Amino acid sequence: MQVEIDPHSGYCFGVEFAIQMAEDEMEGGQELYCLGDIVHNAMEVERLYAKGLRTITREELEELHDCKVLIRAHGEPPETYETALKNNIELIDASCPVVLKLQNRIKHSYDKAVTSNGQVVIYGKPGHAEVIGLTGQTNDEAIIITSEEDLDQIDFSRPVTLYSQTTKSTKGFYHIKEQIEERIKKEKGEFTVEDFNANDSICRQVSNREPKMVEFSHKHDVVLFVSGKKSSNGRALYNVCLENNTRSYFIENETEIDLDWIRQEDRVGICGATSTPRWLMEKVADFLQAQEPQLAGV
């Protein structure tokens, strides 16, 4: 059995930056609050909890005063900053620069839409931390689209400006874009950029991993995709693996591995999401190599 960890998998810049900021703040054993899980990976959340990072909800934030709270890479809506100011909370803002730029673009589009009877549409997952921050720029009036079934929420007789959650699938975004174009043509005939303005706002550090994942999946007999179950990016990248290698398996950690998946002669590839720590993929690799004598074909 050969085991290889994908060199392109693991934390994106935004997540790595947020975790480093949290660890720097907790030096000396000080506790730090974090608004929501710092990363969609339970194992990493547990590791940082042991260092003093305490996850809180937005409701709990309302009750806090005179403390420090970390804003994770996903970003936050304007109300969070207002609450912090009101409650004398010092925010350690680790919002990803890519997300902050997108928030500003959406705010600008929303202000324009208000005067032109337009609509801001976001291709993303309802309730996702980043999407909450993005819709907050529109007074929570943006329309969230996950699939074709959601398109009925849009009034195609009015202007539409489309954005995407930064970690969504590029393929999925362009499919939704095409569907909206078809609906507008059906409603209006031909249309201009004033009728429909589509903005591919997917993070390139994320989207560039898709072709790498295709290559990695083809290279191995078995693919173990390591990711937290809450990770939107993880689910999207895992589906890329599965489309290109039917022997791809989604696991959160090494305890979820079924050794019947693997034969002694297999080339096993271990990869993960932008929220998957390198140490966790290494732990999966170490477990596999220790279990090799039990694999089929021995």
N, C-alpha and C positions, 0 to 999 in steps of 0.2 A: 504493500500500500504506500502510495505517495501522498503527502499532505502539503498543500500550499495555501498560504494566506494571501488574499488579493492585496497587492500593494496600493491600490487606488481606493480601497474601502476605508471606513473610519471617519472620524470627526471632520466636518467642514470647518472653515475658519470661524464662523459665527459661534458654533457650539464650543469649540476649543477655547475661544476668547472668553466666553461667559464662564466656563468652568475655571479657567485660570484666575479670573477676577474674583470668583467666589473663594477659591483656595487662598488667594492673597489676603482677602478680608478676614479669613478665619485663622490666620497665623497667630499663634499664641493661645489657641483654644477658645477663641471667642465665637459665640453663636451668631448666625446670620439667618435672617428670614429670606425665603425665595417665593415669589408669587407664582405658584404652580410648579410642577416638576421642572427642574432646570434642564432636563433632557428627557426625551421619551425612551428611557431605558431604565428599567427597575433596578438592575444590578448597579449601575452607576449612581442612581439616586441613593441606594443603600450605602454605598461607599462614602458618599459625601455627607450623608446623615451622621455617620460615625465621626466625621470631622467637625460637625456642628451646624450643618445646613438644615434648616427647618422649613419644610414646605407649608405654605398657607394658601387659603382661598381668597377670593376677592371680598367675600363677606367678612372673613377674619381680618383683612387689611383695614376695614372700616373701624375695627375696635382697637387697633394698635396706635400707640403714640410714642414719640421721642425715641425712635429706634432706627435701625438700618434695614432696608429691604432691597434685595436684588431683583432687577428686571432682567429676565432671561432673553436669549437671542431672538425669540419670537416677536418681541415688541409688545407694546400695550396701547390701549385706547387713551384719549385725552383725560377721561374721568379718573384714571389711576393717578396721573400727575396732580390732578386737582385734590384728590383725597390725601395724597402725600403732603401737599402744601398745607392743607387744613389741619392735619394731625401731627405736623412737625416731624415728618418721617424723612430721613435722608435716603434718597434713592441711589443705589449703585446700578447705573444704567448700562447693561451689557447687551442692549438691542443690537442685532446684526446691522451693519451699515447698509446692506442690500435691502433689508426689510424697512429701515428708516427711509431710504430713498423712495421705496414703493409707497409707503404711507403718504409721503409728501405729494407724489404724483396723483394718488387717488384723491387726496384732499383738493388738489387743484382741479381735477376733473369733476369732482362733486360740486364745487363752487360754480363751475361753468355750467354743469347740468341743471342747477337750480334756476338759472336764468334762461335756459333754452328748452325747458320741459324734457330734459334728457334723463337717462337712467345709467347708473354705474352697476355693472355686473362683474362679479368675482367668481372665477372658476376655482372652487376650493371646497374644503370639508367644513360643514356647519359645526360650530362649537370648537373648532381647532383654535389653539391659542393665537396663532398668527392671524387667522381670519377675524377673530374678535378685535384685534388691534387694527386691522384694515377697515373693517366695517365701522369702527369707531370714528374714523375720519369722515364718514358720511352721515353722521348722526344716526347710525344703524339703519340707514335707508337703502344700502346696497343690496342687490339681489344676489343670493348665493346659489351657484349652479354646480351640481356634482355630476349629473348625468343628463341625457337627452330628455328624460321625463320631467326635469325641472324647468325646461325652457318655456313651458306654458305660463310661468310667472312673469315673463317679459311682455311688454306691450310693443309689438314690432312696428307700430305706426309712429313711435317716438324714437328719437336718437338713442343709440346704445354705445356705451364705452365699456370695453371688456378688458379685464386684467386677470392675472392668475396668482394664486398663492404660490410663493417662490419654490416650494418643494413638490409641486404636482408634476405629473407626467407630461412631457412635451407632446407626445403623441395624442394624449387625451385632450390637451388644450387646443390643438389644431383641429381635432375632430369637432369639438364644441364650436370653434370659430366657423367652420364650414356649415354646421347646422344652423347657426344664427344667420349667416349670409343667405342661406336658402330660404329661411323663414322671412327675412326682410324682402328678398326678391319676390316672394309670393305675395307679400303684403303691398309692396310699392312698385314692383318692377325693378328697374335698375336703381342703384343707389350710389351715393357719394360718401366720402370720408366723414361728412357731417352727419350722415345717417348711421354709420357704423365705424367705430375706431377701435381696432383690436390691438392690444399691447401684450406681447409675449414678455411677461415679467418673471419668468422662471429663472432661478439662479443658475448661471452657467456652470458653477462649480458642482451643482447637483445634476443638471441635464447632461453635462459631459460624461457623467459616470454611466449613463445608459449604454452607449456603444462599447465602453470598456467592459460592462457587465455581460454584454452579448458575447464578446470575445472570450471572456473568462469562463462563461457557461459552456461554450463549445469545446474549450480546452480540457475540461474535466469530465469524468464519468459520473461523479456525484457532486452536487453543490449543496453545501450547508450554509444557508443564509441566516446570519445571526442579527436579531433586531428585537427591540421592544415592541410589544403588540400595539402600543398606542401610536407608533411612528407612521405617519402618512407617507413619508419618503421611503421608509422600510417596506411598506406594502407595495408601493409602486415599483421599486427596484427588484423586489422578490418576484413580481409578476414578469419582469423582463427575463429573469433567470428561468422561470418556469416555462415561458414561451419558447426558450431556446434549449432547454434541457429538462425533460420530463422527470428526471431523477433529482429534482431540486426540492429541498425541504426547509421550511421556515421554523427556526428554533429561537427561543429566548436565551437559552444557556445550554451547557453540556448535558444537563440532566434530562433534556427532552430528546436526546438522540436515541433512536432505535437502531441497534447494531445490525438488525436484519436489512437495513437500507444499504449496507456496505459489504462489499466482498473484498477478500484479501488483495486481489490484483488491481483494485480500483485506484484511479487518480482522483483524489478528493480535494475539492476547492472550497475554501472557507472565505466568505465575504460578508459584507454588512452594509448598514445604512449610514447616513451622515451623522446619525445619533448613536452609532455603535462604537464603544471604546476599543482601542487596539488590544488592551490587556484581556478583554473578554474573548476576542477571536483567538488569541494565543492560548487562553485557557481551554477552549474547545479543541484546538490542535493538540495540546498536551494530553487531554483526555483520550482522544482518538488513538494516539500513538501508544498510550498505555494499555488500551483495550485490544490492540491488534491481534494478539494470540486467540481472541475469542471470535474473530471474524470468520464468516463462511469461507470454506476453501482450505482451512488449516488442516 
